[in-house]
Amino acid sequence: MRPSPLCVAGLAALALAACQPVRPDAPPAATAIEAAPATVPADDNLNAVLWVQRSAEYRALAEQTYRAAADHLDAALKQADWDALVASERGPAGTGLKPAVVLDIDETVLDNSPYQARLVRDGGEYSDPAWDAWVEERKATAVPGVVAFARAASARGITLVYISNRAVHLKDATLDNLRAAGLPVADDSVFLGLGTVVPGCEQEGSEKDCRRRLAGQRYRVLMQFGDQLGDFVRIDANTPAGRQGLLEQYRDWFGRRWWILPNPTYGSWEPALFDNDWRQPRQARRAAKRAALEVAP
């Protein structure tokens, strides 16, 4: 029996499709069977949290960062004028200060993706009470690669100083968690949380410059580690242009004095896209983020 024109066209389309290259990361083709409706609304953070928790690529990036930093420790120690603080935050020179590295905690040293996963599961957003409760659980695990780096630094007599935007009332829970995860804690003074009083320096919001100055008075800071630009330098204008300007200014510091960890789940880059106004409804913030996408023509 002679096939109809419709059948011929269908066979040709199938043959053409069979010859097309398939991307290994491409989603499966749509089928006639529709997926069951979601029990909770779609969450923009689903892929980001899953990537941190399940991808080999995230682990590789984190371990790569800390391994490369460890390879620079000896050179930083030997170079007397090596300092990872910007000039305005640097301590007095020539005083024989002990060497240290400064590390942010969340998503730099401790992995809080289980907390983010709860928000995705429950359709929630960050809140101080829920965050404090998570910290008190002391269940965060070490970011891949950081424990090996910490051991390499400690073996060279380098102190680890933790400058975090965890509030000071969370100090005990945080230090317990750090120790449980295998991180060295010299004493309580190495935790400089949000609310730390620095004489002669007025802290604005969650900026860390005052606390970095305090670290610079106590130590010669060889390296800084973080997952946000604000972990390294004060951000005066949290706008896309302002952030890009800081990157251009300090581009050569990354991979030498400054080491950044991947964190696609949250950060100050996000409110920069909606005028730093968290009072806006969630849908309005989401619309501003969609509008910031660069879409191919």
C-alpha positions in Angstrom: 0.0 0.0 0.0 1.3 3.4 -0.9 1.9 5.6 2.1 0.0 8.9 2.4 1.9 12.2 2.0 1.4 12.7 5.8 3.1 9.4 6.5 5.9 10.2 4.1 6.5 13.6 5.8 6.4 11.9 9.2 9.0 9.3 8.2 11.2 12.0 6.8 11.0 14.0 10.0 11.9 11.0 12.0 14.9 10.2 9.8 16.1 13.8 10.1 15.7 13.8 13.8 17.7 10.6 14.1 20.7 12.3 12.4 20.7 15.4 14.7 23.5 15.6 17.3 22.3 15.3 20.9 23.8 17.5 23.7 24.8 15.3 26.6 23.2 17.9 29.0 20.0 18.3 27.0 16.7 17.7 28.7 14.7 14.7 27.4 12.2 15.4 24.6 8.7 16.2 25.6 6.3 13.3 25.6 2.5 13.1 25.2 2.2 12.2 28.8 2.2 15.3 30.9 4.0 15.3 34.3 1.9 15.4 37.4 1.3 18.9 38.7 3.8 20.1 41.3 2.6 20.0 44.9 4.5 23.3 45.6 5.1 26.3 43.4 8.2 26.3 41.2 11.3 27.7 43.0 14.0 29.6 41.2 16.6 28.1 43.6 15.9 24.4 42.8 18.7 23.9 40.3 21.2 26.0 42.2 20.7 24.0 45.4 20.8 20.7 43.6 24.0 21.7 41.8 25.7 22.4 45.1 24.5 19.1 46.6 24.6 16.7 43.7 27.0 17.8 41.0 30.6 16.6 40.8 31.4 20.0 39.1 30.7 21.9 42.3 32.9 19.6 44.4 35.7 19.9 41.7 35.5 23.7 41.7 35.7 24.0 45.5 38.6 21.5 45.8 40.4 23.1 42.9 40.2 26.5 44.6 41.5 25.3 48.0 44.2 23.2 46.4 45.5 26.1 44.3 45.5 28.4 47.3 47.5 25.9 49.4 50.1 25.9 46.6 50.6 29.7 47.2 51.0 29.6 50.9 54.8 29.2 51.0 55.3 32.1 48.6 53.0 34.3 50.5 54.8 33.6 53.8 58.2 34.3 52.3 57.2 37.7 50.8 57.4 40.2 53.6 55.1 42.7 52.0 52.5 40.2 50.9 49.1 41.3 52.3 45.6 40.4 51.2 43.8 43.4 52.8 43.2 46.6 50.8 45.3 49.5 51.9 42.5 51.2 54.0 42.0 48.0 56.0 45.7 47.0 56.4 47.3 46.8 59.8 50.6 48.6 60.9 53.5 47.5 58.8 56.8 46.1 60.1 55.5 45.0 63.5 56.1 41.2 63.1 52.5 40.3 63.1 51.6 36.6 63.0 50.4 35.3 59.6 46.7 34.5 59.1 44.1 33.7 56.5 40.7 35.3 56.7 37.7 33.1 55.7 34.0 33.8 55.4 32.0 30.9 56.9 28.8 30.2 55.0 29.3 28.6 51.6 33.0 29.2 52.0 33.8 27.0 54.9 30.5 25.4 55.9 27.9 24.1 53.5 24.4 25.2 54.4 22.7 23.7 51.4 20.4 21.6 53.6 18.9 24.8 54.9 18.4 26.1 51.4 16.9 22.8 50.4 14.3 23.2 53.2 13.3 26.5 51.7 12.9 25.0 48.3 10.9 22.1 49.7 8.6 24.3 51.7 8.3 27.2 49.3 9.8 29.5 51.9 12.3 32.4 52.0 15.1 33.3 54.3 14.1 34.4 57.8 16.3 35.2 60.9 14.5 32.8 63.2 14.7 29.9 60.8 18.3 30.6 60.1 19.2 30.9 63.8 17.5 27.6 64.4 19.5 25.9 61.6 22.8 27.3 63.0 21.9 25.9 66.4 21.5 22.5 64.9 25.3 22.5 64.2 24.8 20.2 61.2 26.5 22.1 58.4 29.4 20.1 56.8 32.7 21.3 55.5 32.9 22.7 52.0 35.0 20.3 49.8 38.7 21.0 50.1 38.7 23.4 53.0 39.8 20.9 55.7 42.9 19.9 53.7 43.7 23.6 53.1 43.2 24.4 56.8 45.6 21.6 57.8 48.2 22.9 55.3 47.9 26.4 56.7 48.0 25.3 60.4 51.1 23.2 59.7 52.8 26.4 58.6 51.8 28.3 61.8 49.1 30.3 60.0 46.0 31.2 62.0 42.5 30.8 60.5 40.3 33.8 61.2 36.6 33.6 60.5 34.8 36.8 59.5 31.2 35.9 59.2 27.8 37.6 59.0 26.5 35.1 61.5 25.5 37.2 64.4 27.7 37.2 67.5 25.0 35.4 69.6 25.6 32.4 67.3 29.3 32.2 68.2 29.1 29.1 70.4 27.0 27.1 67.9 29.2 28.2 65.1 32.5 27.3 66.8 31.1 23.9 67.7 30.1 23.3 64.1 33.5 24.4 62.8 35.3 22.1 65.2 32.9 19.2 64.4 33.6 19.7 60.6 37.4 19.4 61.2 38.3 23.1 61.1 40.9 24.5 63.5 39.7 27.1 66.0 42.6 28.7 67.9 40.3 30.4 70.4 37.0 32.4 70.6 38.8 35.5 69.3 39.1 34.1 65.7 35.3 34.4 65.2 34.4 37.9 64.2 30.6 37.8 63.7 28.1 40.4 62.8 27.9 42.8 65.7 31.5 42.6 66.7 32.5 46.0 68.2 35.6 47.5 66.6 36.8 50.6 68.4 37.0 53.6 66.1 35.1 52.0 63.3 31.4 52.2 62.8 30.0 49.1 61.0 27.3 49.8 58.3 24.8 47.0 57.8 26.6 43.7 57.1 29.7 45.2 55.6 32.9 43.5 56.9 35.4 46.3 56.5 35.6 47.1 60.3 36.2 43.5 61.1 38.8 43.1 58.4 40.6 46.2 60.0 40.5 44.4 63.3 42.1 41.3 61.8 44.7 43.5 60.1 45.6 44.9 63.5 46.2 41.5 64.9 47.7 39.6 62.0 49.4 39.8 58.6 46.6 38.6 56.4 48.0 36.4 53.6 44.8 35.4 51.9 41.1 36.0 52.0 38.4 33.4 51.1 34.7 34.1 50.4 31.8 33.5 48.1 30.7 37.2 47.8 32.6 40.3 46.7 31.8 41.8 50.1 33.9 39.1 51.7 37.0 40.8 50.3 36.3 44.5 50.0 33.7 47.1 51.0 30.9 47.5 48.5 29.9 51.2 48.4 27.4 50.8 45.5 25.7 47.5 45.3 24.6 47.8 41.7 25.7 45.7 38.7 27.9 48.6 37.6 29.4 49.1 41.0 30.2 45.5 41.5 31.8 45.2 38.0 33.9 48.2 38.9 35.3 46.5 42.0 36.0 43.4 39.9 38.0 45.4 37.4 39.9 47.2 40.1 41.0 44.1 42.0 40.9 41.5 39.1 44.6 40.6 39.6 44.0 39.8 43.3 41.8 36.8 42.6 43.7 33.6 42.4 46.6 35.1 44.4 45.5 37.0 47.5 41.7 36.4 47.1 40.0 33.1 46.5 36.4 32.9 45.7 34.1 29.9 46.1 31.1 29.1 43.9 27.6 29.9 45.4 24.7 30.2 43.0 22.1 29.9 45.7 22.1 33.5 47.2 24.3 36.6 47.6 24.4 40.3 47.4 24.5 40.1 43.6 20.8 39.2 43.7 19.4 42.4 45.4 21.6 44.5 43.2 19.2 43.5 40.4 16.1 44.9 42.2 17.5 48.1 43.8 18.4 46.3 47.1 14.7 46.6 48.1 13.7 43.4 49.8 10.4 44.9 50.8 9.1 44.3 47.3 6.8 41.3 46.9 8.5 38.1 45.8 6.9 38.2 42.4 8.2 41.8 41.8 11.7 40.8 42.7 11.4 37.8 40.4 10.2 40.0 37.6 13.2 42.3 38.0 15.6 39.3 37.8 13.9 38.0 34.7 14.2 41.5 33.1 17.9 41.4 33.8 18.4 38.3 31.7 20.5 38.7 28.5 18.4 36.8 25.9 19.9 35.8 22.6 18.0 37.4 19.6 
